[in-house]
Amino acid sequence: MDEHSLRSAFTEAMNSTPTPPEMDGERVLHDARQAKRAHRAKLAGFASAAAVVVVAAGAFALPVLGGGVADSVAVGSTRHPTQSQTGSPDPTATETKPTFPSGQSDRTETSGPQDDRSKVLLARVLEVVPPGYTAPEKFDNPDSLPARDHQAQVVDDHAEVWEYLGYITVGKGDGRWGRISATSVHFGQGAVGCGTEESRPPAECKTIEVGGKHVAVYTALGRPDQWAVYQHPDGVVVTVTQSKSIMPQIQPLADYPFTPDELATLATGTKFTLS
């Protein structure tokens, strides 16, 4: 499946997900985990020749340092008391369709302030191309994938949680291509570290210290992917990912563009927070 198919499948799946009008804490966490899984799957589908940055704000279950998941509620939402945390939803409740951005027919904003933020994110990804690599505007590939792109979309059902994406294709001019990605999620609580719940492929994790900040750096098992995760003091969680390969038909990079320490340093910087 190519990048466009993955993105279309992701959007279709999220657009068809209904949300009950009354949500307790347990339901919020359930929806958050579902959104996180879909988000991680989409990033995994990007696997290769580009640099990606995604920014989101809203409801999510954040991994807690040392294991577990921290509760968090979407920005602007309210917890509703319930008689039972384990009971079934009210059978008389009317299911509603997800709320989309104003003037949009799906979760993606193609023009406006949020789309502008994704453009800024793309520009900032271009600024971190490592020495010896180039990030072309176009590159030859059998699926006509764009060499760089950006996107802004909501990942919850209330148009409150925004995700920003920017990616570039990188190579050394030898026909080999790879990808770097980053995500940023605005929450304000929880922490990220090794041993936490992850929805990505199985991976080994190493905690790297950068200026007193502890960053979890994951290396996928059986996949040419590596990513660093760090939560900033303002609650923005940044994930920077690099991949050696785009697709089987294209030669992969011989090495990752960044060392694990460099990847961790990028995650701790403020360039990708969009704060």
Beta strands, then each sheet from edge to edge (+ up, - down):
strand 1: 51-57
strand 2: 62-63
strand 3: 69-70
strand 4: 108-109
strand 5: 148-154
strand 6: 162-171
strand 7: 177-186
strand 8: 203-210
strand 9: 213-220
strand 10: 225-231
strand 11: 236-243
sheet 1: 4+ 5- 6+ 1- 7- 11+ 10- 9+ 8-
sheet 2: 2+ 3-
end
